[in-house]
């Protein structure tokens, strides 16, 4: 990907995205949130999600998903992956009027090399989606335009990890004297950056230190035709959503 470095313009007057809680696989998915038919963002709390309902979701998986799930050594990582993929199947199925087990995953072309490992897609549909999972939290976004979403747990050592980010973001994180503030700032910058790169479709094929998304508290910013907004998630986590304007 050959774009030059970009700097986001923050908007402190906006509000964070309030996701719809998805607490069950047994009922119809809640109506799309945050913009009507154009965009929906859903949150699943993995710790409290019923195991018997996760069993229903596992039955929807294809062979690749089952194999990927079994590759996780840590149970909490495996559970987050399984809940995330089952939720995505349920929500994409509802959006495309397809049974969850009939959703077929594919990929858009990568904007960097043209190979089919760009943004994920549901084959045979123009609906866009993005999925992110970490132990405790799952986010799924479904939209009519390219979209990226990310959720992250606060890092144990945000100062060290900040070196992965844009140099100005690193300076903002290293420059704070409050360890809690450093963790919050790192999670903001990382989740914003990853949501944006996932939306673009390049992912971490583009170094996260190239683009400046910022560590400030402004919950919205624009960058190269994209709107990046923070998402309200549980304490100890950070989330972000990127939508092509």
N, C-alpha and C positions, 0 to 999 in steps of 0.2 A: 504494500500500500504506500503510495508516494505522496500523500497529502502532507503539507507543511504542518508544523505544530500549531495548535489552536488554543485560545484562551476563552473560557466561558464568561458570560456576562451575568452576574447574579441579580435576582429579583427578590428583594426582601418582603415585598407586599403580598406574595403568593402564599398559599397554605400547603402543607404536606398532603400527599395523597392518603386518604383514609381507606384502606382496603376492606372489602367485604370478607367476613369470616366464613370460611367453609368448614363446617363442623361435622359433616356427614356425607357419605357416599350413597345414602339410601334415599334421599329426597332430591327433587329437582334442584340444580344449582341456583343460588340466589341471582337475582337480576343483576346485570352489569352495573358497575358503579363508576363514579367519576367521569361523567360525560355521556351517559346514555348508551346508545348503540355503538358508539365509536370505540370505546375502551372499557375494559373491565380489569380490575386488579383484585386478586383474592389471596387471603392469608390462611394458612393452616398451622395450628399449634401442634407440633408433633407429639409432645409429651402426653397430652391429654386425648389424643385421637384414639378411638376405640379399636382394639386389636381385632375384634371380630369383623369390623368394617374394612380394616386393612386387608384381611383375608379375601374379601370380595374384590378389592382393587387389584390384588396380586393375580387373580384369575384373568384379568384383562391383559396381562403382559405378553409380549412376544418373546421369542427365545433369546434375543439379544438383551432385552431388559432383565430377564431372569438370570442370565449369565453375568451381567454387570452387577446386579444386586448381590449375587453370591460371591463376588470378588472382594467385597468390603469385609475386612477383618473385624472392625469395630461395629457393634450392633447398632449404636446410635446413628452412625453414618449410613448404614444399610437401611435403617428405618426411615430416615429422612429422604433418601433416594426413592424408596418404594412409595412413600406417601406423596412425594412430589410428582412422580410419574403417573400414579393412579389419578391424582387430582387433575393433572394436565389432560389425561385421557377423558375424564368426565367432563371437563369444561370445554375442551375442543369438540367432543362429541355433541354437547348441547349446542355449541355455536354452529356446527355444520350438520346437525340432525343425523348424526352417525352414532351407533352404539359404541360405547367406550372401547370395547375389545376389537372393533373394526377400524379404529383409527390407525393409519399407517404413517410412520414417521419418515421424514425425508429431510433434505438440506437444500437451502439455496446455494448458488455458486458463491464462493469466497470472493470478496471484492479485491483481495490482494493478488490471488493467483488464478481465479476462475474455476478451481476445483470444487466439487460438491461437498464442502465442509463449512459453509457459511451458517447463517441463521437457521435454526430448526424450522420445519414446516410440517403441516399435515397434508399428505399427498392428496391431490385432487381438489384442493380448496384454496381460495385466495385469502383465507383468514390467517392473520399473523399471530404468533404467540411467543412468549419467553418464560422460562422456568428457572428458579434458583432455589436451592435447598441447603440447609446447614442444620446440624442437630438443634432442635427446638423450634425452628421456623422454616416454613416453605412459602414462597411467593410465586404466583402464576399470573401473568398478564395476557389478555387476549384482546386483539385490536384489529382494525381494518387498515392499519398502516404499519410499517416496520416498527418494532418495539423491542426493548431490552429491559430486563429487570435483574436486580441482584440483592441478596440479603447476606449479611456477614455478622458473625459473632465478634465482639470486641477482642482484639488481639492481646495476648499476654505481654508482648514486647513491641508496642507500636513504634518506639523510637528506632529500633533496628529495622523493622519492616518499612518504615517511612522512606528509606533509601530507594525503594522500588518506584516511588511516585515522582511526580514533577518536582524539580529542585525547590520551587517556591513552596509547594505543599510540604516537602521535607522540612524546610526552614520553619514553617508555621507550627509543625508538630514538635520539632526539637526545641523550639523557642518557648514553649509553654512550661511553666514550673509545676503544673498540676498533672500528675500521672493519669487521673481520670479524664481530664480534658484532652490529653494526648491521645488516649484510646478512642474517645469520641471523634476527635478530628481525623484520626487515621481512618476510622470506619466510614466516616462521611466521604472522604476523598476516594477511598478504594471502591466503595459501593457505587458512587456516582460514575467513576471511571469505568468500572466493569460493566455497569448497565449500559453506558454509552457505547462501549466497544462491542458488546453483544448485540445491541440494536443495529449498529453499522454492519455487523456480520463478520468482522475481522477477529473479534475476541482478543485474547492475549497474543495473537500474532502481531499485533502492534504494541510496542513497549508502553506500559502504563506511565512511564515518566515523560512521555512526549507531550501529552495534552494536559492543560491546567483546568481542573474542575473546581478546586478550592476546598478548604477545610472549614469555611465560615458557616454560620448558622442559617444563612438565607436558604429557604427550602426549595428554591427554583432557580434555574439558570438556562441560558440558551447558548448553543454551541454549534456552528456550522449547519444550521437548519434543523437542529434537534432541540427539544425541550427536555431538560433533565430535572426531575423533581424528587425530593426525599419522600419516602414512604414511611408511615407510622408503623413501627413494629415493636416488639417487646423490649423492655429495658435490658441493656446489655448487648443490644444488636443495633445494626443500622441497615437501612434499606433504601434503594433508589430505583427510579423508573425513568427510562429514556424513550421518547416518542418522536418520530420524525414529523416535523411541523407541516 
